[in-house]
Amino acid sequence: PPAGRHAPPPARASGRREEDDLARALAESAAMARHEDSKMARLRERLETYTEFELEDVDNTGHCQFDAVAHQIKGRFSNQYSGGAANASRYTWREVRRDVANWLRVCGDFRLENGERIKDFLDEEDGRTWEEFTDNVQHIHEHKPPTWGNHLTLIAAANCYQRPIRVWSTVPGNDWWLQINPKHYNPQNPIRPFELAHLYERHYMSVTERKSSKSRSRTSA
């Protein structure tokens, strides 16, 4: 180029590709949001149609399953755990993680209905050893991303608190709820379960009696 003038920078050949990638990512994000909205609507409709329950959202930073159980303890069973309502009101995901982790530490040889030990189902993504897994469940290393609750921690919670856990799900079809019972649970002498909801593979929530149902119960009492 002539003296004193600088050549223009070369055109970014990747510019169009980056724009296309961004547009694709935004479209995928929007599609995912619509899919999540449809799952939430399906779950609300199921609860409205078949139950007297409504959803109650909880922590969404990786502790949702444990926080949902804490909501059950505080909101529906406050007189039955942690020394009464005063202590139960302070229950959070931290206390539930601690309780579940301690049960898992002690009961790693707990036999499931199929005869296998609970520790035999450890996923290495959650911990290379059972000890590491239980530490991750308790979230003792708070600088690390939290380990999500899974089927093992649900089994542990049901047995730790000696209460069934019923999970209302968004999965398609008729098998959209399941109940996890503690060992030695007698269905002939049923007790009220913890009620959770699950946006399939995404998020747990707490489920509580609808306010209108509570009002009718108080009126009829």
Summary of the structure (lengths in Angstrom):
residues: 221
radius of gyration: 23.5
end to end distance: 91.8
largest distance: 95.0
contacts: 571
relative contact order: 0.15
helix: 46%
strand: 13%
